[in-house]
């Protein structure tokens, strides 16, 4: 099992680099060429979401991207250190943080990004707790061509 880890400052200009690295590692892992655009787009959405969460929550730690090659699948995990809305609500006693009536455009953008990722990736899992969020995505690896 090969693993590549990428940490980057929560700046929008670093999202492109994460996309390029993810596509290169996916290609090397054996992900079908027809799926590489989906990998690029999904990683771009997940990283943009993480960057946005870091900026809006004033988190200074880096965004984490882990690329994992197993025998039968290629997985990407994009992690942020922004607390989940429920954790913010508990800490602040804030109705807005809990998704109350003052939800802003950032929440809608977050939902849209997750919808795009779900449309691109068949195997996706989104989790969040008081320590941050994690998006796990995976794609099958094409079987290696057998040469005589």
PyMOL commands that set and color helices and strands:
alter all, ss='L'
color gray80, all
select helices_A, chain A and resi 12-29+33-56+85-92+105-120
alter helices_A, ss='H'
color red, helices_A
select strands_A, chain A and resi 2-8+63-69+73-80+123-129+132-140
alter strands_A, ss='S'
color yellow, strands_A
deselect
rebuild
show_as cartoon
